[in-house]
């Protein structure tokens, strides 16, 4: 079932939209929302890939002490900030 949302626009923009009544503005907005959400998904995926690559690099460089767990390492770094 479809849901209804409302959108507030400036009066000038609404007047410009009215000048193009041949355009299905609901469809335009739906498409823009879908594209925006898809782009966000892609950006998040790219960010995750970068983070995983950084983690792999750190593991290969043995940047962490293998005898300690992540909680201990995080606590150490937090303590260094103070």
SVG drawing of the C-alpha trace seen along z (x, -y; Angstrom):
<svg xmlns="http://www.w3.org/2000/svg" viewBox="-2 -33 56 46">
<polyline fill="none" stroke="black" stroke-width="0.4" points="0.0,0.0 1.3,-3.4 1.8,-6.1 1.2,-9.8 3.9,-12.3 3.7,-16.1 6.4,-18.4 6.8,-22.1 8.3,-24.3 8.7,-28.0 5.9,-29.8 8.1,-30.7 9.1,-27.1 5.4,-26.0 4.6,-28.6 7.3,-27.3 6.1,-23.8 2.5,-24.8 3.9,-26.2 4.8,-22.6 1.6,-20.8 2.5,-18.2 5.1,-16.8 4.1,-14.2 5.8,-15.8 5.0,-12.9 6.8,-10.5 9.8,-12.9 10.0,-13.1 9.7,-9.3 12.5,-8.8 14.7,-11.3 14.1,-9.7 14.9,-6.3 18.1,-7.5 19.2,-9.3 18.7,-6.2 20.6,-4.0 23.5,-6.5 23.7,-6.5 23.9,-2.7 26.7,-2.8 28.6,-5.5 28.2,-3.4 29.5,-0.3 32.5,-2.3 33.3,-3.5 33.0,0.0 35.4,1.3 37.9,-1.4 37.7,-0.6 38.1,3.1 41.2,2.4 42.7,0.3 42.0,3.0 43.7,5.6 46.7,3.3 47.0,2.8 46.8,6.6 49.6,7.2 51.8,4.5 51.1,6.2 50.2,2.8 48.4,4.5 49.9,6.6 48.7,10.1 48.6,11.0 45.9,8.4 42.3,8.4 40.6,5.4 39.0,4.2 42.4,3.8 43.9,2.0 40.9,-0.4 41.2,-1.1 45.0,-1.8 44.3,-4.3 41.5,-6.0 43.8,-6.4 46.5,-8.0 44.0,-10.8 43.7,-12.0"/>
</svg>
